[in-house]
Amino acid sequence: MKKNYSWKQPKDAAPVYYTKVKKTQKSAYIWNKKFTKKTHNLKNFPYHTWYVQQSFKRNGKVYYKVYGGKVSGYVWHGYLTPAISRDLPSFTSNKAYVKYLKTNPSQKLSRALLKYFPNATVDLTLTRHAAGQYVNSQATPLKGYQAMTLKDYQHVIDLTKLHFKVTTSRTVTDTYVQDALMDPVLTSNAKKAKQVNKILVKNGYTQKKIASLINQGYKLGIYMNDNTGVSAAKSGYPWTINTAFNVQNDYGLCLAK
């Protein structure tokens, strides 16, 4: 147990949580730092994604410091639930995986990205390679385990490695797709997907080009961990979240045939 339930992480390592409160339930407030003012009501954010950066105990209750988009503040831990994803080896068919992408709350980022790949066929085997799934492992990966790679494909486009440079009079910023996917500042999944698409277009992968590749038989591999966990204790406290997924990469996005 953490001392006084005290826990803290930098923004780029903050785990993802969802609002547990529904619109039909009673009010659940976000407070300012001094707990003197109610700044937001969580019932107005029924499906919102939150990043939990800190926990602490106040008057016998555990609170989280949260931020999500333009909203931030302090909230009782019981109003939020940790984002949990399924481990990739647990899927046995393309159909099951596609259904998961389309319906599971943890796959909001995947759904935002899929809008830029209309009519693409999501392939589970390709996804395993893009994510670097560990071979011969259904348990926590051990040192020395091999991971699948995209080298097994003759024609592959690893979209996570694409990037473009923005040069000003003072700075040069090199932005990768991988960076855009994991950037906690872009808390909106739609904004992350839009930034990814911008990088794709800068590299010549316009909607027209992507459609052409799909017509040529290219399939899509997509895996988005996005700071989720594979399991968590009933309390849902951040330090109880298990992040030992059986994959090497937290994000995978590629086209291949």
C-alpha positions as CSV (number, residue, x, y, z in Angstrom):
1,M,0.0,0.0,0.0
2,K,1.3,3.4,-0.9
3,K,2.0,5.7,2.1
4,N,-1.1,7.9,2.6
5,Y,-2.1,6.7,-0.9
6,S,0.5,9.1,-2.3
7,W,1.5,8.4,-5.9
8,K,2.7,10.6,-8.7
9,Q,3.8,10.2,-12.4
10,P,4.9,12.7,-15.1
11,K,2.4,13.5,-17.8
12,D,4.0,11.3,-20.4
13,A,3.5,8.3,-18.1
14,A,0.1,9.1,-16.7
15,P,-2.3,6.1,-17.0
16,V,-5.7,6.5,-18.8
17,Y,-9.0,6.4,-16.9
18,Y,-12.6,6.8,-17.9
19,T,-15.6,8.5,-16.3
20,K,-17.6,6.0,-14.3
21,V,-20.4,8.4,-13.6
22,K,-23.3,8.3,-16.1
23,K,-25.6,11.3,-17.1
24,T,-28.5,9.7,-15.2
25,Q,-26.5,9.4,-11.9
26,K,-26.0,12.1,-9.3
27,S,-23.5,14.9,-9.6
28,A,-19.8,14.1,-9.3
29,Y,-17.6,17.2,-9.1
30,I,-14.1,18.1,-10.2
31,W,-12.5,20.6,-7.7
32,N,-9.9,23.3,-7.9
33,K,-6.5,22.7,-6.2
34,K,-7.6,24.2,-2.9
35,F,-10.9,22.4,-2.9
36,T,-12.8,25.6,-2.5
37,K,-14.6,25.6,-5.9
38,K,-16.4,23.0,-8.0
39,T,-15.1,23.5,-11.5
40,H,-16.9,20.8,-13.5
41,N,-19.5,18.1,-13.1
42,L,-18.4,14.6,-14.3
43,K,-21.9,13.7,-15.3
44,N,-21.4,16.0,-18.2
45,F,-18.4,13.9,-19.3
46,P,-19.9,10.4,-19.4
47,Y,-17.5,8.8,-21.9
48,H,-14.5,11.1,-21.3
49,T,-10.8,10.0,-21.2
50,W,-8.8,11.2,-18.3
51,Y,-5.1,11.1,-17.5
52,V,-4.4,10.5,-13.8
53,Q,-1.1,12.1,-12.8
54,Q,-1.3,12.0,-9.0
55,S,-3.2,10.5,-6.0
56,F,-3.4,11.5,-2.4
57,K,-5.6,11.2,0.7
58,R,-7.7,14.1,1.9
59,N,-10.2,13.9,4.8
60,G,-10.1,10.1,4.7
61,K,-10.8,9.9,0.9
62,V,-8.5,9.2,-2.0
63,Y,-8.4,11.8,-4.7
64,Y,-6.8,12.0,-8.2
65,K,-5.3,14.9,-10.0
66,V,-6.7,14.6,-13.5
67,Y,-6.6,16.3,-16.9
68,G,-8.4,15.6,-20.1
69,G,-8.4,18.0,-23.0
70,K,-9.1,21.5,-21.6
71,V,-10.5,20.2,-18.4
72,S,-8.3,19.5,-15.3
73,G,-8.7,19.4,-11.5
74,Y,-9.1,17.1,-8.6
75,V,-11.7,14.3,-8.2
76,W,-12.6,11.5,-5.9
77,H,-11.1,8.2,-7.2
78,G,-14.4,6.3,-7.1
79,Y,-15.8,8.4,-10.0
80,L,-13.2,7.0,-12.4
81,T,-12.2,3.6,-13.6
82,P,-8.9,2.5,-15.2
83,A,-8.7,1.9,-18.9
84,I,-8.1,-1.8,-19.5
85,S,-7.1,-3.4,-22.8
86,R,-7.1,-7.0,-23.9
87,D,-3.7,-8.6,-24.4
88,L,-3.1,-9.3,-28.1
89,P,-2.3,-13.0,-27.8
90,S,-5.9,-13.5,-26.4
91,F,-7.4,-12.9,-29.9
92,T,-8.0,-15.9,-32.2
93,S,-9.6,-14.4,-35.3
94,N,-9.7,-11.2,-37.4
95,K,-13.4,-11.0,-36.7
96,A,-13.0,-11.0,-32.9
97,Y,-10.2,-8.4,-33.1
98,V,-12.1,-6.1,-35.5
99,K,-15.2,-6.2,-33.2
100,Y,-12.9,-5.3,-30.3
101,L,-11.6,-2.3,-32.2
102,K,-15.0,-1.1,-33.0
103,T,-16.7,-1.5,-29.6
104,N,-14.2,-1.6,-26.7
105,P,-13.9,1.6,-24.7
106,S,-10.1,1.2,-24.6
107,Q,-9.9,1.5,-28.4
108,K,-11.1,5.1,-28.9
109,L,-7.8,6.0,-30.5
110,S,-8.0,3.0,-32.9
111,R,-11.4,4.1,-34.0
112,A,-10.3,7.7,-34.6
113,L,-7.4,6.4,-36.7
114,L,-9.6,3.9,-38.7
115,K,-11.6,6.8,-40.1
116,Y,-8.5,7.7,-42.2
117,F,-8.3,4.1,-43.6
118,P,-11.8,3.5,-45.0
119,N,-12.4,0.1,-46.5
120,A,-9.1,-1.2,-45.1
121,T,-9.0,-4.8,-44.1
122,V,-7.6,-5.1,-40.6
123,D,-5.3,-8.2,-40.3
124,L,-4.7,-9.8,-36.9
125,T,-1.4,-11.5,-38.0
126,L,-0.1,-8.3,-39.4
127,T,-1.1,-6.5,-36.2
128,R,0.8,-9.0,-34.1
129,H,4.0,-8.3,-36.1
130,A,3.4,-4.5,-36.0
131,A,3.0,-4.7,-32.2
132,G,6.0,-7.0,-31.8
133,Q,4.0,-9.7,-30.0
134,Y,6.3,-12.0,-28.0
135,V,6.7,-15.5,-29.5
136,N,5.7,-18.6,-27.5
137,S,4.5,-16.5,-24.6
138,Q,1.1,-16.3,-22.9
139,A,2.5,-15.0,-19.7
140,T,4.6,-12.0,-18.6
141,P,7.4,-11.8,-21.1
142,L,10.8,-12.8,-19.9
143,K,14.2,-11.5,-20.9
144,G,15.4,-13.1,-24.1
145,Y,12.0,-13.7,-25.6
146,Q,11.8,-12.9,-29.3
147,A,9.3,-10.5,-30.7
148,M,7.6,-10.7,-34.1
149,T,8.8,-8.1,-36.6
150,L,7.7,-6.6,-39.9
151,K,10.7,-8.1,-41.6
152,D,8.6,-11.2,-42.4
153,Y,6.7,-9.1,-45.0
154,Q,8.1,-8.3,-48.4
155,H,6.0,-5.2,-49.0
156,V,5.5,-3.2,-45.8
157,I,5.0,0.4,-44.9
158,D,5.6,1.1,-41.2
159,L,3.6,4.2,-40.7
160,T,4.7,4.7,-37.1
161,K,8.2,5.6,-38.4
162,L,7.0,8.4,-40.8
163,H,7.9,11.9,-39.8
164,F,8.3,15.5,-41.1
165,K,10.3,18.5,-40.1
166,V,9.0,21.9,-39.3
167,T,11.7,24.6,-39.6
168,T,11.4,28.1,-38.2
169,S,14.0,30.8,-37.8
170,R,15.0,29.5,-34.4
171,T,14.1,25.8,-34.2
172,V,13.7,22.5,-36.2
173,T,11.0,20.2,-34.9
174,D,11.0,16.6,-36.2
175,T,7.6,15.0,-35.5
176,Y,7.0,11.2,-35.9
177,V,3.8,9.4,-36.1
178,Q,4.9,7.4,-33.0
179,D,5.3,10.7,-31.1
180,A,1.8,12.0,-32.1
181,L,0.2,8.7,-30.9
182,M,1.8,8.8,-27.5
183,D,1.6,12.6,-26.9
184,P,-0.5,13.1,-23.7
185,V,-0.8,16.8,-24.5
186,L,-3.0,15.9,-27.5
187,T,-5.5,14.3,-25.2
188,S,-8.3,14.2,-27.8
189,N,-8.1,11.0,-29.8
190,A,-9.5,12.9,-32.8
191,K,-6.6,15.4,-32.5
192,K,-4.1,12.6,-32.3
193,A,-5.5,11.0,-35.4
194,K,-5.6,14.3,-37.2
195,Q,-2.0,14.9,-36.4
196,V,-1.1,11.4,-37.6
197,N,-2.9,12.0,-40.9
198,K,-1.1,15.3,-41.3
199,I,2.2,13.4,-41.1
200,L,1.0,10.8,-43.5
201,V,0.0,13.4,-46.0
202,K,3.3,15.2,-45.7
203,N,4.9,11.8,-46.7
204,G,2.7,11.3,-49.7
205,Y,0.2,9.0,-48.1
206,T,-3.0,10.9,-48.9
207,Q,-6.4,9.4,-48.7
208,K,-6.2,8.7,-52.4
209,K,-2.8,7.0,-52.0
210,I,-4.0,4.9,-49.1
211,A,-7.2,3.9,-51.1
212,S,-4.9,2.9,-54.0
213,L,-2.7,0.7,-51.7
214,I,-5.8,-1.0,-50.2
215,N,-7.1,-1.7,-53.7
216,Q,-3.7,-3.3,-54.5
217,G,-4.2,-5.8,-51.6
218,Y,-2.4,-4.0,-48.8
219,K,-3.9,-4.8,-45.4
220,L,-3.8,-2.8,-42.2
221,G,-2.1,-3.7,-38.9
222,I,-3.2,-1.6,-36.0
223,Y,-2.4,-1.8,-32.3
224,M,-3.0,1.0,-29.8
225,N,-2.1,0.5,-26.2
226,D,-2.4,4.2,-25.4
227,N,-1.3,4.0,-21.7
228,T,-3.9,1.4,-20.7
229,G,-3.4,-1.6,-18.5
230,V,-4.0,-5.3,-19.0
231,S,-5.6,-5.6,-15.5
232,A,-6.1,-3.7,-12.3
233,A,-7.1,-4.4,-8.7
234,K,-10.7,-3.8,-7.7
235,S,-9.8,-0.5,-6.1
236,G,-8.5,0.8,-9.5
237,Y,-5.6,2.7,-7.9
238,P,-2.9,3.6,-10.3
239,W,-0.2,1.5,-8.6
240,T,-2.3,-1.6,-9.0
241,I,-2.5,-1.4,-12.8
242,N,-0.7,-4.2,-14.5
243,T,1.0,-3.0,-17.7
244,A,2.9,-6.2,-18.6
245,F,1.5,-6.7,-22.1
246,N,2.9,-9.5,-24.2
247,V,4.1,-7.1,-26.9
248,Q,7.2,-5.1,-27.5
249,N,5.6,-2.0,-28.9
250,D,2.8,0.2,-27.3
251,Y,1.7,1.4,-30.8
252,G,1.7,-0.3,-34.2
253,L,0.3,1.0,-37.5
254,C,1.3,-0.3,-40.9
255,L,0.2,-1.4,-44.3
256,A,1.5,-4.6,-45.9
257,K,0.8,-7.4,-48.3
